Amino acid sequence: MTEKFDAMVCTVGENPLPVYLGIAQLTKPDATIVLLHSEGTEGEAKRIANCLGSRRKILMGARDGCLIKNPWDFESVFATITFARNELLKDFSSPAINITGGTNIMTGIGMTIWIGQDNYNVIYLEEKENQFRIGNGRSVPLIEDFSLDILRDLHGVVEAKSSPKLPKNSDVAARNLYQLFQLEKLFDIYRAEQKDIYDDFRNPKFSPLYKWIKDEGGNAIWEAVRSQIPVWSDQPVLPHTWKDFVKDPTTNELHETGKRIHFASGFWMEHLVYMALKQAAPDALVIINQEFTIQDQLFEVDILAIVNNRFYNISVTTQSYHKIVKGKAFEAMHRARQIGGGLARSAVVSTIHNLGAEKCQTSVDPSKNPRHRILPAPPMKRLGRHPDFTFHPIEINDWNKNLVIQFQKFFDDQG
């Protein structure tokens, strides 16, 4: 481990996490930190300063001479970085510079100025290898821990209050719904959106779901589900609006009926994936179904995890059509970067077959050790859009074991 620096200049770009990690791991608790930023990245600089706390002396903004008016202008960047270096040299003999962030011009000029003074304390975080490169070939593994709260605060993401969405006895119910999903007759039922299920009950004469419950309600599988997720009565009394049907109007939170519908229409698979991920990384932080807001826009993450100092966003879908899965993958990538920055990873778990997964993977991230993966869980059932592909149902324990192995390999590949 290299010695910790008394002072560090940092070029700040749109990804604040590497800058924060360099300061947190490689500087003393009372070090002087200079955050060089443009008007466009002032918010990132402020969030870095807030996450570092008050012990370090932070210089930033126009008042401290840290504002670069044009981060693409050589003269402006050179003058600002030179001024910062000269000011630090008044009090420190060998300040460091972290050039991981900022524009290429900021990075190049910062490195040139430091090396021109025979100071090789030039720091760059190599994300793929998970280590800092310092000066003449020195390297330091990234060991600084970070929490979900740090990630959110650095990237301006606000955790929204989420009401519990699991019905009673959800572990057993998820396993039973897995069995139901493999039955061809339930293909359309459990592909239905939540509102379609509601409409089915409002129009029982035309409802395949309602008819199936009446005709097949005595079979052993459904009886197992019935005991875990109480079903609706043959003649349910329904509210007039979908919102009131699933939520308590006084609290705006899902009540038990809403939880059952939400669970039966797809959340059961998220729950199974969550349990597999917990098994694959038992020491990791794993959270299911969390809502966030960024720039006043609300979005939901199916499953998130921090494994070996990496942030992972896991998207789950019961869909198998490759275009839908690919769309999910790009969304998962975007959300992962919003919450975790450039170090983040993502994966999609679906019912897609291996050939479809390979096709999606090539479009999304075809590298040797991709940061963003399409995990081809073993097919649960015959794929409706591909009638020429027929698969035997796979037992839940085998499906879980395969998914655990795939998660473990994905985590290992990321280092």
Secondary structure per residue as TSV (DSSP state, phi and psi in degrees):
chain	resnum	aa	ss	phi	psi
A	1	M	-	360.0	129.4
A	2	T	-	-72.0	160.2
A	3	E	-	-65.7	154.1
A	4	K	-	-84.6	143.0
A	5	F	E	-87.4	147.9
A	6	D	E	-80.5	-24.5
A	7	A	E	-148.8	146.0
A	8	M	E	-149.4	132.2
A	9	V	E	-95.7	136.6
A	10	C	E	-128.5	130.2
A	11	T	E	-87.7	124.3
A	12	V	-	-103.6	126.6
A	13	G	-	-118.0	-154.5
A	14	E	S	-79.2	-12.6
A	15	N	-	-110.8	99.4
A	16	P	-	-79.9	-16.4
A	17	L	H	-61.5	-49.0
A	18	P	H	-60.4	-33.9
A	19	V	H	-65.4	-48.0
A	20	Y	H	-59.3	-45.6
A	21	L	H	-64.0	-39.5
A	22	G	H	-62.3	-42.2
A	23	I	H	-68.7	-47.9
A	24	A	H	-62.2	-38.3
A	25	Q	H	-89.3	-33.6
A	26	L	H	-109.8	3.9
A	27	T	E	-121.9	156.7
A	28	K	E	-70.3	156.1
A	29	P	E	-59.9	-24.2
A	30	D	E	-110.8	22.9
A	31	A	E	-67.7	160.5
A	32	T	E	-94.4	126.5
A	33	I	E	-119.6	129.0
A	34	V	E	-110.5	116.3
A	35	L	E	-101.6	105.6
A	36	L	E	-90.8	124.0
A	37	H	B	-148.6	164.3
A	38	S	-	-98.3	178.1
A	39	E	G	-62.6	-33.3
A	40	G	G	-72.0	-21.8
A	41	T	G	-114.8	19.1
A	42	E	H	-63.5	-37.2
A	43	G	H	-62.0	-42.2
A	44	E	H	-62.1	-42.0
A	45	A	H	-62.4	-42.3
A	46	K	H	-64.6	-39.3
A	47	R	H	-69.4	-36.0
A	48	I	H	-61.1	-47.0
A	49	A	H	-60.7	-42.2
A	50	N	H	-63.9	-40.0
A	51	C	H	-72.0	-26.2
A	52	L	H	-75.7	-21.6
A	53	G	-	86.5	-164.3
A	54	S	S	-105.8	-5.5
A	55	R	S	-72.6	-40.5
A	56	R	S	-77.8	148.0
A	57	K	E	-86.0	116.6
A	58	I	E	-106.2	125.8
A	59	L	E	-110.9	129.5
A	60	M	-	-162.5	165.1
A	61	G	T	82.1	174.0
A	62	A	G	-64.7	-34.6
A	63	R	G	-60.2	-37.1
A	64	D	G	-94.2	8.9
A	65	G	T	71.6	25.8
A	66	C	-	-105.4	0.2
A	67	L	B	-89.9	120.0
A	68	I	-	-94.7	112.1
A	69	K	S	-62.1	-40.0
A	70	N	-	-134.4	101.5
A	71	P	T	-68.8	-4.1
A	72	W	T	-106.2	1.4
A	73	D	-	-97.8	120.9
A	74	F	H	-58.7	-47.1
A	75	E	H	-64.0	-43.6
A	76	S	H	-65.4	-43.7
A	77	V	H	-66.1	-43.5
A	78	F	H	-61.0	-43.8
A	79	A	H	-65.3	-41.9
A	80	T	H	-68.7	-45.3
A	81	I	H	-68.4	-38.4
A	82	T	H	-62.2	-42.9
A	83	F	H	-61.2	-43.8
A	84	A	H	-63.0	-43.6
A	85	R	H	-61.7	-47.1
A	86	N	H	-62.9	-38.3
A	87	E	H	-65.3	-41.3
A	88	L	H	-68.9	-34.3
A	89	L	H	-65.8	-16.2
A	90	K	T	-68.0	-28.8
A	91	D	T	-118.6	-18.0
A	92	F	-	-131.8	138.4
A	93	S	S	-80.3	-29.2
A	94	S	S	-145.4	69.0
A	95	P	-	-69.4	155.6
A	96	A	E	-104.4	164.1
A	97	I	E	-132.2	131.5
A	98	N	E	-102.1	109.5
A	99	I	-	-103.5	21.4
A	100	T	S	-67.5	-33.1
A	101	G	S	-101.5	178.6
A	102	G	S	86.8	-179.0
A	103	T	-	-74.0	164.8
A	104	N	H	-59.4	-33.9
A	105	I	H	-67.2	-42.4
A	106	M	H	-62.0	-42.3
A	107	T	H	-63.9	-49.5
A	108	G	H	-65.1	-45.2
A	109	I	H	-68.4	-40.3
A	110	G	H	-60.1	-44.7
A	111	M	H	-63.7	-42.5
A	112	T	H	-62.4	-43.2
A	113	I	H	-64.2	-43.8
A	114	W	H	-67.8	-46.7
A	115	I	H	-68.8	-31.0
A	116	G	H	-62.7	-22.2
A	117	Q	T	-99.2	17.8
A	118	D	T	57.6	31.7
A	119	N	-	-112.7	112.4
A	120	Y	-	-100.6	20.4
A	121	N	-	-82.2	61.3
A	122	V	E	-105.4	121.0
A	123	I	E	-111.2	135.6
A	124	Y	E	-142.3	128.5
A	125	L	E	-87.7	114.3
A	126	E	E	-87.7	102.3
A	127	E	T	-64.2	-40.8
A	128	K	T	-62.4	-39.4
A	129	E	T	-91.4	-5.6
A	130	N	T	60.8	44.6
A	131	Q	E	-151.6	154.0
A	132	F	E	-87.7	134.0
A	133	R	E	-96.7	129.8
A	134	I	E	-132.7	115.9
A	135	G	T	58.2	-133.4
A	136	N	T	-75.4	69.5
A	137	G	T	76.8	1.5
A	138	R	E	-71.9	148.9
A	139	S	E	-142.1	147.1
A	140	V	E	-132.8	123.3
A	141	P	E	-61.8	142.8
A	142	L	-	-74.0	116.3
A	143	I	-	-124.1	-4.8
A	144	E	-	-66.4	123.2
A	145	D	-	-78.5	149.5
A	146	F	-	-139.8	151.1
A	147	S	-	-102.5	169.1
A	148	L	H	-62.3	-35.8
A	149	D	H	-62.6	-40.5
A	150	I	H	-63.0	-45.0
A	151	L	H	-58.8	-46.3
A	152	R	H	-63.3	-47.3
A	153	D	H	-64.9	-38.2
A	154	L	H	-64.6	-34.6
A	155	H	H	-105.7	10.5
A	156	G	T	68.1	31.9
A	157	V	-	-102.3	133.1
A	158	V	E	-108.6	130.0
A	159	E	E	-78.8	121.9
A	160	A	-	-86.8	155.5
A	161	K	-	-72.8	120.0
A	162	S	-	-111.9	129.6
A	163	S	-	-79.9	148.5
A	164	P	-	-57.2	136.7
A	165	K	-	-118.4	5.1
A	166	L	-	-90.5	130.5
A	167	P	-	-74.8	174.5
A	168	K	T	-64.6	148.1
A	169	N	T	54.4	43.5
A	170	S	H	-67.7	-32.4
A	171	D	H	-60.5	-49.1
A	172	V	H	-68.1	-41.5
A	173	A	H	-61.3	-39.3
A	174	A	H	-63.4	-41.0
A	175	R	H	-65.9	-38.4
A	176	N	H	-69.0	-39.9
A	177	L	H	-67.2	-30.4
A	178	Y	H	-58.9	-43.5
A	179	Q	H	-64.2	-42.0
A	180	L	H	-63.1	-37.1
A	181	F	H	-65.3	-24.8
A	182	Q	T	-77.8	-15.8
A	183	L	S	-76.9	128.7
A	184	E	G	-59.9	-34.4
A	185	K	G	-66.3	-20.2
A	186	L	G	-98.2	6.9
A	187	F	T	-56.3	-50.3
A	188	D	T	-73.2	-35.7
A	189	I	G	-61.7	-48.9
A	190	Y	G	-91.5	6.6
A	191	R	G	-95.3	-7.5
A	192	A	S	-67.1	148.6
A	193	E	-	-76.7	163.6
A	194	Q	H	-58.6	-41.9
A	195	K	H	-66.9	-31.5
A	196	D	H	-65.7	-36.6
A	197	I	H	-63.3	-42.8
A	198	Y	H	-61.4	-45.2
A	199	D	H	-64.5	-33.7
A	200	D	H	-58.0	-41.7
A	201	F	H	-75.4	-25.1
A	202	R	H	-77.6	-19.0
A	203	N	S	-128.5	67.9
A	204	P	G	-62.2	-25.6
A	205	K	G	-67.2	-24.3
A	206	F	G	-115.6	17.1
A	207	S	-	-99.7	113.9
A	208	P	H	-64.6	-33.7
A	209	L	H	-67.2	-47.6
A	210	Y	H	-60.1	-43.9
A	211	K	H	-64.9	-41.3
A	212	W	H	-63.5	-41.2
A	213	I	H	-61.1	-42.1
A	214	K	H	-69.8	-42.9
A	215	D	H	-80.5	-34.4
A	216	E	H	-112.2	7.1
A	217	G	T	-62.1	-17.4
A	218	G	T	-89.0	-7.2
A	219	N	S	-71.4	159.1
A	220	A	H	-63.6	-38.8
A	221	I	H	-65.1	-47.2
A	222	W	H	-67.0	-32.8
A	223	E	H	-62.3	-36.6
A	224	A	H	-64.6	-40.7
A	225	V	H	-67.7	-41.8
A	226	R	H	-57.1	-37.7
A	227	S	H	-73.2	-20.6
A	228	Q	H	-101.4	-38.6
A	229	I	S	-120.5	99.7
A	230	P	-	-54.0	130.2
A	231	V	-	-86.3	166.1
A	232	W	-	-73.7	152.2
A	233	S	-	-71.2	164.3
A	234	D	S	-61.4	-30.0
A	235	Q	S	-127.8	74.5
A	236	P	-	-70.4	146.9
A	237	V	-	-96.4	112.9
A	238	L	-	-109.8	144.9
A	239	P	-	-64.1	166.9
A	240	H	S	-81.0	-20.6
A	241	T	S	-117.5	151.0
A	242	W	H	-62.7	-40.1
A	243	K	H	-59.1	-45.9
A	244	D	H	-70.2	-23.1
A	245	F	H	-68.2	-35.7
A	246	V	H	-107.4	-15.4
A	247	K	E	-124.7	150.0
A	248	D	E	-76.3	116.3
A	249	P	T	-62.8	-20.4
A	250	T	T	-80.9	-28.5
A	251	T	T	-116.1	-12.6
A	252	N	T	62.3	24.3
A	253	E	E	-111.3	153.5
A	254	L	E	-60.9	129.4
A	255	H	-	-94.3	-176.6
A	256	E	H	-61.1	-38.0
A	257	T	H	-62.7	-45.4
A	258	G	H	-62.5	-38.8
A	259	K	H	-63.5	-39.6
A	260	R	H	-66.0	-43.0
A	261	I	H	-64.5	-46.5
A	262	H	H	-59.1	-42.0
A	263	F	I	-68.3	-45.7
A	264	A	I	-69.6	-26.2
A	265	S	I	-92.0	12.9
A	266	G	I	147.7	-26.6
A	267	F	I	-66.1	-21.8
A	268	W	H	-58.1	-36.6
A	269	M	H	-72.3	-37.2
A	270	E	H	-58.4	-39.5
A	271	H	H	-66.1	-40.2
A	272	L	H	-65.0	-41.8
A	273	V	H	-65.3	-40.3
A	274	Y	H	-57.7	-45.8
A	275	M	H	-65.4	-37.4
A	276	A	H	-66.6	-40.3
A	277	L	H	-66.6	-40.0
A	278	K	H	-61.4	-35.1
A	279	Q	H	-72.1	-36.7
A	280	A	H	-71.2	-32.7
A	281	A	S	-135.0	75.4
A	282	P	T	-63.7	-22.8
A	283	D	T	-95.3	-0.3
A	284	A	S	-85.5	157.8
A	285	L	E	-80.3	121.1
A	286	V	E	-131.4	128.0
A	287	I	E	-129.8	138.0
A	288	I	E	-111.7	141.4
A	289	N	E	55.7	58.0
A	290	Q	E	-105.3	136.6
A	291	E	E	-99.4	143.1
A	292	F	E	-134.1	160.7
A	293	T	E	-126.7	140.5
A	294	I	E	-140.9	126.0
A	295	Q	T	52.3	45.3
A	296	D	T	65.8	12.4
A	297	Q	E	-105.3	127.9
A	298	L	E	-89.5	134.2
A	299	F	E	-145.1	161.8
A	300	E	E	-120.5	138.2
A	301	V	E	-106.8	127.4
A	302	D	E	-61.3	-58.9
A	303	I	E	-143.3	135.6
A	304	L	E	-127.2	152.0
A	305	A	E	-150.9	151.2
A	306	I	E	-118.2	110.7
A	307	V	E	-125.0	122.6
A	308	N	T	51.5	47.5
A	309	N	T	63.0	28.1
A	310	R	E	-123.9	141.5
A	311	F	E	-95.1	131.8
A	312	Y	E	-122.8	132.8
A	313	N	E	-109.7	118.9
A	314	I	E	-109.7	119.0
A	315	S	E	-101.1	139.7
A	316	V	E	-126.8	135.8
A	317	T	-	-147.4	143.5
A	318	T	S	-82.1	0.3
A	319	Q	-	-74.9	157.1
A	320	S	-	-127.2	-11.3
A	321	Y	-	-68.1	126.9
A	322	H	H	-61.5	-32.4
A	323	K	H	-67.5	-37.1
A	324	I	H	-68.8	-43.1
A	325	V	H	-64.1	-40.9
A	326	K	H	-64.1	-40.7
A	327	G	H	-61.4	-40.7
A	328	K	H	-61.3	-38.2
A	329	A	H	-65.3	-44.1
A	330	F	H	-66.1	-37.5
A	331	E	H	-64.7	-42.7
A	332	A	H	-62.2	-40.4
A	333	M	H	-59.2	-46.6
A	334	H	H	-63.6	-46.5
A	335	R	H	-65.7	-37.0
A	336	A	H	-60.4	-43.3
A	337	R	H	-70.4	-33.7
A	338	Q	H	-63.1	-39.7
A	339	I	H	-87.2	-41.3
A	340	G	H	-113.8	0.9
A	341	G	G	69.9	-159.2
A	342	G	G	-68.4	-17.9
A	343	L	G	-83.2	-6.8
A	344	A	-	-74.0	156.9
A	345	R	E	-129.0	164.7
A	346	S	E	-149.5	160.9
A	347	A	E	-151.4	154.2
A	348	V	E	-121.9	128.8
A	349	V	E	-110.1	126.3
A	350	S	E	-146.0	-170.9
A	351	T	S	-99.7	18.2
A	352	I	-	-66.9	146.9
A	353	H	-	-81.7	170.4
A	354	N	H	-60.4	-42.6
A	355	L	H	-63.8	-42.1
A	356	G	H	-65.4	-38.3
A	357	A	H	-63.0	-42.1
A	358	E	H	-63.9	-39.1
A	359	K	H	-64.3	-44.3
A	360	C	H	-65.8	-41.4
A	361	Q	H	-60.6	-40.0
A	362	T	H	-61.7	-36.6
A	363	S	H	-75.8	-34.4
A	364	V	H	-87.9	-53.9
A	365	D	-	-159.5	90.7
A	366	P	-	-86.6	9.0
A	367	S	S	-66.5	168.8
A	368	K	S	-62.5	-45.3
A	369	N	S	-120.0	78.3
A	370	P	-	-62.7	143.2
A	371	R	S	-78.4	-21.3
A	372	H	E	-127.4	114.6
A	373	R	E	-114.8	148.0
A	374	I	E	-104.2	111.7
A	375	L	E	-93.1	112.2
A	376	P	E	-82.4	82.7
A	377	A	-	-59.3	147.9
A	378	P	-	-54.2	135.4
A	379	P	-	-56.7	132.4
A	380	M	-	-81.4	-28.5
A	381	K	S	-161.9	176.6
A	382	R	-	-65.2	137.0
A	383	L	-	-84.8	118.9
A	384	G	T	-60.7	-35.4
A	385	R	T	-81.9	-9.6
A	386	H	-	-129.6	73.9
A	387	P	T	-62.4	-16.3
A	388	D	T	-82.0	-11.5
A	389	F	-	-97.5	115.3
A	390	T	-	-122.3	131.1
A	391	F	-	-127.2	147.8
A	392	H	-	-78.3	142.4
A	393	P	-	-57.0	146.2
A	394	I	-	-112.9	137.6
A	395	E	-	-65.8	149.2
A	396	I	H	-59.4	-37.8
A	397	N	H	-65.1	-38.3
A	398	D	H	-69.4	-39.8
A	399	W	H	-61.4	-45.7
A	400	N	H	-63.0	-45.1
A	401	K	H	-61.1	-43.6
A	402	N	H	-62.7	-42.6
A	403	L	H	-68.0	-39.0
A	404	V	H	-59.3	-44.3
A	405	I	H	-62.8	-42.3
A	406	Q	H	-65.7	-40.9
A	407	F	H	-62.0	-46.2
A	408	Q	H	-60.9	-41.5
A	409	K	H	-65.5	-41.9
A	410	F	H	-60.5	-45.5
A	411	F	H	-65.3	-41.8
A	412	D	H	-63.4	-39.8
A	413	D	H	-63.6	-27.1
A	414	Q	T	-83.3	-9.7
A	415	G	-	80.3	360.0
